[in-house]
Structure formats: C-alpha cells, structure tokens
Amino acid sequence: MYTKTVLAYGDSLTWGHHPEHGRRHPFNDLWPSVLGEGLGRQARVIAEGLGGRTTAFDDHTAPAERNGAKVLPTLLGSHDPLDLVIIMLGSNDLKSFICGDVWGAAAGMGRLVDIVRTYPYKAGPAPAVMVVAPPHFCETDKVGGTLPSGRSIAESQKFAGAYQLLARDKNCHFFDASRVAVPSPVDGVHLDAANTRAIGTALVPLVEEILRGGPHD
C-alpha cells in the first residue's frame, strides 16, 4: 500500500511529447513514471501533464483549458489528500503570443504555489511544493533554426535563476531540470526518452527527502 501521494503538474514535457513524431512516449519513459518506479511503495505519483499548458496565462487557440492556474484547483480537489505537488511549467509561457518573458512565467509560477498552499483541502493538510525549472531550449535542426511560436533560447536560460529566487521567496523546494536534461534538436523544445527519464531519476532522492520531512532546497 502506498503511504504518500505526489502530483506531477506540467505541460507536454510531463505528458511525454515525442519530438520526432509528436505522439506520446511509452508510459515507462515518462518522468513521473520513472519517479514513481524509483519511489516504489513509498508513494504513488499522479501525472497531470497537458501539451501547451502555461503557468497562469490564457491560450484561446487550444481546444482544452491551458491556463494552469484555472485547472489546478480542480486537480487538487480530485486528488486530495496530497503530500507533494511538483510543478514544471513555463516553457509555453515563453511563446511570443502568450507572455514571452521568464519573469512573467515566474509570476505565474508564484500564483500556482499560492494556489497549492491556500486551497481548502478536506482530506489532509496542504502538501509541500517543489518548483522545477524546465530544461533550456536548444538550437533546432529545422530549416532556419527557429523555435516553435517565437520562443527564445536565451530567455529559457533564465528559468533556473528566476525560479530559484521564487522558491526562496515562497520557502518551497526547487530543482533545475536543465542540470540533467536537454531537448532534442529535432524541435529544440521537447525531450527524447533518455532525457525525460533523466528528470525522473534525478528527482527520486530529492522527493524521498521531502516525503521524510527534509529541509527545503
């Protein structure tokens, strides 16, 4: 029987978008699956990833609700009780028609942290929160070398610094996924199987410590 519950909240990097054909990576290659496998019976990991999801910005071009701040309260209620919420978002905030700025993404991430902490849970206390800075974008093999939707490699390299400051301000846990994962040059944004698995593997010891009540990073 699982003793703890972890919610992994993210975008296509959590859903498992394959950069070569756009379909989903096999379940066992998704980083939440790898994390869950590493935790074993200590915890179950619930993956809530949606392609195009932002931190707190509307995207009216999509058939599904992509504003992470609008969807998160429903998920907190449906998965209550939770022990930890891991949030890896921001890559889609850098689309030129969404926000285009890391500091806007950090503000949106701060809103998500506040939502997790203030939601009126019924089955247990508020969970711990981990903010994850997504991997940097990279040069693409496509003709012209441009990234989808006008995103900037240089701007993506600011994620770790901005999110670490946010985590310190909010007194929550932090991890920089760019330390262990790089996107595929096929599109410059999404991860191959090895790199999405690397995120899950790297998170295992950190999450184990958090679930034991360890200190903030």
C-alpha positions as CSV (number, residue, x, y, z in Angstrom):
1,M,0.0,0.0,0.0
2,Y,1.3,3.4,-0.9
3,T,2.0,5.7,2.1
4,K,2.3,9.1,0.2
5,T,0.8,10.8,-2.9
6,V,2.7,13.1,-5.3
7,L,1.1,15.2,-8.0
8,A,3.3,16.0,-11.0
9,Y,1.8,19.0,-12.7
10,G,3.2,20.1,-16.1
11,D,2.9,20.5,-19.8
12,S,4.0,18.4,-22.8
13,L,7.3,17.6,-21.1
14,T,5.3,15.9,-18.4
15,W,2.7,14.4,-20.8
16,G,5.6,13.0,-22.8
17,H,5.6,14.6,-26.2
18,H,7.9,12.8,-28.6
19,P,9.9,15.4,-30.6
20,E,10.2,13.2,-33.7
21,H,6.5,12.4,-34.4
22,G,4.5,14.3,-31.7
23,R,2.9,11.2,-30.2
24,R,3.4,10.2,-26.6
25,H,6.5,8.4,-25.2
26,P,5.8,5.0,-23.7
27,F,4.4,5.2,-20.2
28,N,7.5,3.8,-18.6
29,D,9.6,6.6,-20.1
30,L,7.6,9.5,-18.7
31,W,9.5,11.3,-15.9
32,P,6.6,10.9,-13.4
33,S,6.6,7.1,-14.1
34,V,10.4,6.9,-13.6
35,L,10.0,8.9,-10.3
36,G,7.2,6.6,-9.2
37,E,9.2,3.5,-10.0
38,G,12.2,4.9,-8.0
39,L,10.0,5.7,-5.0
40,G,8.4,2.2,-5.0
41,R,5.8,1.7,-2.3
42,Q,6.8,4.9,-0.6
43,A,4.5,6.9,-2.8
44,R,2.3,6.9,-5.9
45,V,2.9,9.6,-8.5
46,I,0.0,11.1,-10.3
47,A,0.9,12.6,-13.7
48,E,-1.1,15.6,-14.8
49,G,0.6,16.8,-18.0
50,L,-1.1,18.7,-20.9
51,G,0.6,20.0,-24.0
52,G,0.6,23.8,-24.2
53,R,-0.2,24.3,-20.5
54,T,1.0,27.7,-19.1
55,T,1.5,28.7,-15.6
56,A,-1.3,31.3,-15.4
57,F,-1.9,32.6,-18.9
58,D,-4.8,32.1,-21.2
59,D,-4.4,30.5,-24.7
60,H,-7.6,30.7,-26.6
61,T,-6.1,28.9,-29.6
62,A,-6.5,25.5,-28.0
63,P,-9.5,23.2,-27.5
64,A,-8.5,22.4,-23.9
65,E,-8.0,24.8,-21.0
66,R,-4.3,25.5,-20.9
67,N,-4.2,28.1,-18.1
68,G,-2.6,26.1,-15.3
69,A,-3.9,28.4,-12.6
70,K,-7.5,27.8,-13.7
71,V,-7.2,24.0,-13.8
72,L,-5.0,23.4,-10.7
73,P,-7.7,23.9,-8.0
74,T,-9.9,21.2,-9.6
75,L,-7.0,18.7,-9.6
76,L,-6.0,19.5,-6.0
77,G,-9.6,18.7,-5.0
78,S,-9.8,15.5,-7.1
79,H,-6.5,14.1,-5.8
80,D,-6.8,15.2,-2.2
81,P,-5.0,14.2,0.1
82,L,-1.6,15.1,-1.4
83,D,1.8,15.1,0.2
84,L,3.8,16.9,-2.5
85,V,3.0,18.8,-5.7
86,I,5.8,19.1,-8.2
87,I,5.2,21.9,-10.8
88,M,7.3,22.0,-14.0
89,L,5.8,24.7,-16.2
90,G,6.9,27.9,-18.0
91,S,8.1,26.7,-21.4
92,N,4.8,27.6,-23.1
93,D,4.8,31.0,-21.3
94,L,7.7,31.9,-23.5
95,K,5.6,31.7,-26.6
96,S,5.6,35.2,-28.1
97,F,1.8,35.4,-28.2
98,I,1.5,34.2,-24.5
99,C,4.0,36.1,-22.4
100,G,7.5,35.7,-23.9
101,D,9.2,36.6,-20.6
102,V,10.7,34.4,-17.9
103,W,9.8,36.9,-15.2
104,G,6.1,36.6,-16.3
105,A,6.4,32.9,-16.1
106,A,7.9,33.2,-12.6
107,A,5.0,35.4,-11.5
108,G,2.6,32.7,-12.9
109,M,4.5,30.0,-11.0
110,G,4.2,32.0,-7.8
111,R,0.5,32.1,-8.3
112,L,0.5,28.3,-8.6
113,V,2.4,27.9,-5.4
114,D,-0.1,30.1,-3.7
115,I,-3.0,28.1,-5.0
116,V,-1.5,24.9,-3.7
117,R,-1.0,26.4,-0.3
118,T,-4.3,28.1,0.1
119,Y,-6.7,25.5,-1.4
120,P,-9.3,24.4,1.2
121,Y,-8.3,20.7,1.5
122,K,-10.8,18.4,3.1
123,A,-8.8,15.1,3.5
124,G,-5.5,16.4,4.8
125,P,-3.1,19.3,5.3
126,A,-1.7,21.4,2.4
127,P,1.1,19.5,0.6
128,A,4.7,20.5,0.2
129,V,5.6,22.2,-3.2
130,M,8.5,21.7,-5.5
131,V,9.1,24.2,-8.3
132,V,11.0,22.8,-11.2
133,A,12.8,25.0,-13.8
134,P,12.3,23.4,-17.2
135,P,15.2,22.5,-19.5
136,H,16.6,25.2,-21.7
137,F,15.6,25.3,-25.3
138,C,18.3,24.4,-27.9
139,E,19.2,25.0,-31.5
140,T,17.0,23.1,-33.8
141,D,17.8,21.1,-37.0
142,K,14.8,22.7,-38.8
143,V,15.5,24.9,-41.8
144,G,16.1,28.4,-40.4
145,G,16.7,27.1,-36.9
146,T,13.7,28.9,-35.4
147,L,11.9,27.5,-32.4
148,P,8.1,27.0,-32.4
149,S,5.9,30.0,-31.6
150,G,8.8,32.5,-31.4
151,R,10.4,31.1,-28.2
152,S,13.9,32.3,-27.2
153,I,16.8,30.1,-26.2
154,A,18.4,33.0,-24.3
155,E,15.2,33.6,-22.3
156,S,14.8,29.9,-21.4
157,Q,18.3,30.0,-19.9
158,K,17.0,32.4,-17.2
159,F,14.5,29.9,-15.8
160,A,16.7,28.5,-13.1
161,G,17.7,31.8,-11.7
162,A,14.2,33.2,-11.7
163,Y,12.6,30.1,-10.3
164,Q,15.2,29.6,-7.6
165,L,14.6,33.2,-6.4
166,L,10.9,32.4,-6.4
167,A,11.4,29.2,-4.4
168,R,13.4,31.0,-1.8
169,D,10.8,33.8,-1.5
170,K,8.0,31.2,-1.2
171,N,10.0,28.9,1.0
172,C,9.4,25.9,-1.2
173,H,11.6,23.2,-2.8
174,F,13.4,23.8,-6.1
175,F,15.1,21.7,-8.8
176,D,16.7,22.8,-12.1
177,A,15.8,20.2,-14.8
178,S,18.4,21.7,-17.1
179,R,21.1,20.1,-14.9
180,V,20.1,16.7,-16.2
181,A,18.1,17.1,-19.4
182,V,18.4,18.8,-22.8
183,P,15.8,18.9,-25.5
184,S,16.1,17.2,-28.9
185,P,17.5,19.3,-31.8
186,V,14.5,17.9,-33.8
187,D,12.4,20.8,-32.4
188,G,14.6,22.4,-29.8
189,V,11.9,22.1,-27.1
190,H,10.8,18.5,-26.4
191,L,12.7,15.7,-24.8
192,D,13.7,12.3,-26.1
193,A,13.1,9.3,-23.9
194,A,16.6,9.3,-22.2
195,N,16.2,12.9,-21.2
196,T,12.7,12.7,-19.9
197,R,13.7,9.6,-17.9
198,A,16.7,11.6,-16.5
199,I,14.4,14.1,-14.8
200,G,12.5,11.4,-13.0
201,T,15.7,9.6,-11.9
202,A,17.2,12.9,-10.6
203,L,14.1,13.7,-8.6
204,V,13.9,10.4,-6.7
205,P,16.4,11.2,-3.9
206,L,15.1,14.8,-3.6
207,V,11.5,13.6,-3.3
208,E,12.4,10.9,-0.8
209,E,13.9,13.5,1.4
210,I,10.9,15.8,1.1
211,L,8.5,13.0,2.0
212,R,10.6,12.3,5.1
213,G,10.2,15.9,6.1
214,G,13.6,17.1,4.9
215,P,14.8,20.7,4.5
216,H,14.0,23.0,1.6
217,D,16.5,23.2,-1.2
